[in-house]
Amino acid sequence: MKELNFKAVFAKAKTESEVKSLWAQVLNLSVKAQNERIAELKAAEKPKAKSETKSETKPKAKSETKPKAKPETKETKEKKEYTGIEAIKLTAAERKAVEAAGLKYVDYSEKSFAITGDTKPVKDIMKKLSGKPNRNLSCGFGWIFAKVNESAVLSSLNITK
């Protein structure tokens, strides 16, 4: 490969702006030449690639085709409404743990509420009731629940609003 003499090219420039202008021209011309050469190489490779791929391709078997999507009906388009969970029966030991925890109801938002207090001993019960622990609540650490589960949670834990 022939080495290019850039010093000779830039030696003709008399100011910094001329050097920058020459550099921009060199870059543009080199990118243009690079792209042209890549296009030539790709054009030379195309006929070989086509002839090789024809002999190598196999028809797809029926089992490999994708199943057709079922047409959407009115029922599938509508969102199914979540009705919530059922209240659970606690054992005597669980009831004592809930009473000792001093749990409190907090109306958190229009879609959720929180249960705060010493919830560590009753965390398994909270999980059964579809609660999620959250340490970043504005009311402090607590378990967050969906409002649709409110009656089941409150009756299971024997808490009033």
C-alpha positions as CSV (number, residue, x, y, z in Angstrom):
1,M,0.0,0.0,0.0
2,K,1.3,3.4,-0.9
3,E,1.8,5.8,1.9
4,L,0.2,9.2,1.5
5,N,2.2,12.4,2.2
6,F,-0.1,14.5,4.3
7,K,2.7,16.9,5.4
8,A,3.1,18.0,1.8
9,V,-0.7,18.6,1.5
10,F,-0.9,20.7,4.7
11,A,2.4,22.5,4.0
12,K,0.6,24.6,1.4
13,A,-1.8,26.0,4.0
14,K,-0.9,29.4,5.4
15,T,-3.6,29.8,8.2
16,E,-5.3,27.5,10.7
17,S,-8.6,27.9,8.9
18,E,-7.0,26.7,5.6
19,V,-5.5,23.6,7.4
20,K,-9.0,22.8,8.8
21,S,-10.6,23.3,5.4
22,L,-8.0,21.0,3.8
23,W,-8.6,18.4,6.5
24,A,-12.4,18.5,5.8
25,Q,-11.7,18.0,2.1
26,V,-9.4,15.1,2.7
27,L,-12.0,13.4,5.0
28,N,-14.8,13.9,2.5
29,L,-12.8,12.6,-0.4
30,S,-11.6,9.6,1.6
31,V,-15.1,8.7,2.8
32,K,-16.4,9.0,-0.8
33,A,-13.6,6.8,-2.2
34,Q,-14.2,4.2,0.6
35,N,-17.9,4.0,-0.1
36,E,-17.3,3.6,-3.9
37,R,-14.9,0.8,-3.3
38,I,-17.2,-1.0,-0.9
39,A,-20.0,-0.7,-3.5
40,E,-17.7,-2.2,-6.2
41,L,-16.7,-5.1,-3.9
42,K,-20.4,-5.8,-3.0
43,A,-21.4,-5.7,-6.7
44,A,-18.7,-8.3,-7.6
45,E,-19.8,-10.6,-4.8
46,K,-23.6,-10.6,-5.6
47,P,-23.7,-13.1,-8.5
48,K,-21.8,-15.7,-6.4
49,A,-24.0,-15.3,-3.4
50,K,-27.2,-15.8,-5.4
51,S,-26.1,-19.0,-7.1
52,E,-24.9,-20.5,-3.8
53,T,-28.0,-19.7,-1.9
54,K,-30.3,-21.3,-4.5
55,S,-28.8,-24.7,-4.1
56,E,-28.7,-24.4,-0.3
57,T,-32.3,-23.3,0.4
58,K,-34.8,-25.8,1.6
59,P,-38.6,-25.5,1.4
60,K,-40.2,-25.0,4.8
61,A,-42.0,-28.0,6.3
62,K,-45.7,-27.5,7.3
63,S,-44.8,-27.8,11.0
64,E,-42.4,-24.8,10.7
65,T,-45.1,-22.3,9.5
66,K,-46.5,-19.9,12.1
67,P,-50.1,-20.6,13.2
68,K,-52.6,-18.1,12.1
69,A,-53.8,-15.6,14.6
70,K,-57.3,-16.0,15.9
71,P,-59.7,-13.2,14.8
72,E,-60.5,-10.9,17.7
73,T,-64.0,-11.1,19.0
74,K,-65.9,-8.6,21.0
75,E,-65.2,-10.6,24.1
76,T,-61.4,-10.7,23.6
77,K,-61.3,-7.0,22.8
78,E,-63.0,-6.0,26.1
79,K,-60.9,-5.9,29.2
80,K,-61.9,-8.4,31.7
81,E,-62.6,-6.7,35.0
82,Y,-60.6,-7.9,38.0
83,T,-63.0,-8.7,40.8
84,G,-60.4,-9.1,43.6
85,I,-59.5,-11.8,46.1
86,E,-61.5,-13.7,48.7
87,A,-61.1,-13.1,52.4
88,I,-59.0,-15.8,54.1
89,K,-59.5,-17.5,57.5
90,L,-56.7,-17.0,59.9
91,T,-55.6,-19.5,62.5
92,A,-55.6,-18.6,66.2
93,A,-51.9,-18.0,66.2
94,E,-52.1,-15.8,63.1
95,R,-55.0,-13.8,64.6
96,K,-52.8,-13.1,67.7
97,A,-49.9,-12.0,65.6
98,V,-52.2,-9.6,63.6
99,E,-53.6,-8.1,66.8
100,A,-50.1,-7.7,68.3
101,A,-48.8,-6.1,65.1
102,G,-51.0,-3.0,65.6
103,L,-51.8,-2.7,61.9
104,K,-53.4,0.5,60.6
105,Y,-55.3,1.2,57.4
106,V,-54.1,4.1,55.2
107,D,-56.1,5.4,52.2
108,Y,-53.2,5.8,49.9
109,S,-54.6,6.7,46.5
110,E,-57.8,6.3,44.5
111,K,-56.6,2.8,43.3
112,S,-54.7,1.6,46.4
113,F,-54.5,1.5,50.1
114,A,-51.7,0.6,52.5
115,I,-51.4,-1.3,55.8
116,T,-48.8,0.0,58.1
117,G,-47.5,-1.1,61.5
118,D,-45.2,-3.9,62.7
119,T,-45.9,-6.1,59.6
120,K,-42.8,-8.2,59.8
121,P,-44.4,-11.0,61.9
122,V,-47.4,-11.1,59.5
123,K,-45.6,-10.8,56.1
124,D,-46.8,-14.2,55.0
125,I,-50.4,-13.3,55.6
126,M,-49.9,-10.0,53.7
127,K,-48.5,-12.0,50.7
128,K,-51.5,-14.3,50.8
129,L,-53.7,-11.2,50.5
130,S,-51.8,-10.0,47.4
131,G,-50.0,-7.3,49.1
132,K,-46.7,-5.8,48.0
133,P,-44.2,-4.5,50.6
134,N,-43.0,-0.9,49.9
135,R,-40.5,1.1,51.9
136,N,-41.0,4.3,49.8
137,L,-44.6,5.0,50.7
138,S,-45.3,8.6,51.9
139,C,-46.7,7.1,55.1
140,G,-43.5,5.1,55.8
141,F,-43.0,1.3,55.3
142,G,-46.1,-0.6,54.6
143,W,-47.9,-3.1,52.4
144,I,-49.7,-1.7,49.4
145,F,-53.0,-3.3,48.1
146,A,-55.4,-2.7,45.3
147,K,-58.7,-1.0,46.3
148,V,-60.7,-3.9,44.8
149,N,-59.2,-6.1,47.5
150,E,-60.0,-3.7,50.3
151,S,-63.0,-5.6,51.8
152,A,-61.2,-9.0,51.7
153,V,-58.0,-7.6,53.3
154,L,-59.8,-5.6,56.0
155,S,-62.1,-8.5,57.0
156,S,-59.2,-11.0,57.0
157,L,-57.0,-8.8,59.2
158,N,-60.0,-7.6,61.3
159,I,-59.1,-3.9,60.7
160,T,-61.5,-1.0,60.4
161,K,-61.0,2.1,58.3
